[in-house]
Amino acid sequence: VIFRYDSDLASNKTFYTDSNGREMLERVVDKRGPSYPDPYLMSEPIASNYYPITQLASIDDGDVE
């Protein structure tokens, strides 16, 4: 199952996912960890932004969550 959300929240491309049932992880669209070369050229921009979610996802802009 794949969900795509569109919102007016000013989240700065940041959202949170629950990947193991215990903690929320911060995710940033198109951002990669330190093990990827800089600048990282994404050949699969859609596939590189899929994240496993076991229970919930959250978007927060500081005022609305």
C-alpha positions as CSV (number, residue, x, y, z in Angstrom):
1,V,0.0,0.0,0.0
2,I,1.4,3.4,-1.0
3,F,0.1,6.7,0.3
4,R,0.8,10.1,-1.0
5,Y,-0.1,13.2,0.9
6,D,-0.4,16.8,-0.2
7,S,-0.7,19.4,2.5
8,D,-0.4,23.2,3.2
9,L,1.8,22.6,6.2
10,A,5.2,24.4,6.0
11,S,7.1,21.3,7.1
12,N,10.3,22.2,5.2
13,K,10.2,18.7,3.6
14,T,10.5,17.1,7.0
15,F,8.3,14.3,8.3
16,Y,8.5,11.5,10.9
17,T,7.9,7.8,10.5
18,D,7.6,4.8,12.9
19,S,9.9,2.2,11.4
20,N,10.2,-0.3,14.2
21,G,7.1,0.1,16.4
22,R,9.0,2.0,19.1
23,E,10.5,5.2,17.9
24,M,9.8,8.0,15.4
25,L,12.5,8.7,12.9
26,E,13.0,12.1,11.2
27,R,12.9,11.9,7.4
28,V,13.7,14.7,5.0
29,V,12.6,14.4,1.3
30,D,15.7,13.8,-1.0
31,K,18.2,13.8,1.9
32,R,20.7,11.0,2.3
33,G,23.0,10.0,5.1
34,P,26.7,10.7,5.5
35,S,27.7,7.5,3.7
36,Y,26.4,8.8,0.3
37,P,28.7,10.9,-1.8
38,D,28.2,14.7,-1.8
39,P,26.5,15.9,-4.0
40,Y,24.4,12.8,-4.3
41,L,22.8,12.5,-7.7
42,M,19.5,10.6,-7.5
43,S,18.8,8.4,-10.5
44,E,15.5,7.2,-8.9
45,P,14.0,10.2,-7.1
46,I,10.6,8.5,-6.4
47,A,12.0,5.2,-5.2
48,S,14.6,6.9,-3.1
49,N,11.9,8.5,-0.9
50,Y,10.0,5.3,0.1
51,Y,10.2,4.5,3.8
52,P,9.0,1.5,5.8
53,I,6.2,2.4,8.2
54,T,4.8,-0.1,10.7
55,Q,2.3,2.1,12.6
56,L,2.2,5.8,11.8
57,A,3.6,8.8,10.1
58,S,3.5,12.5,11.2
59,I,4.0,15.9,9.6
60,D,4.7,18.9,11.8
61,D,5.2,22.6,10.9
62,G,5.6,23.9,14.5
63,D,2.0,25.1,14.8
64,V,0.0,22.2,13.4
65,E,0.7,18.5,13.7
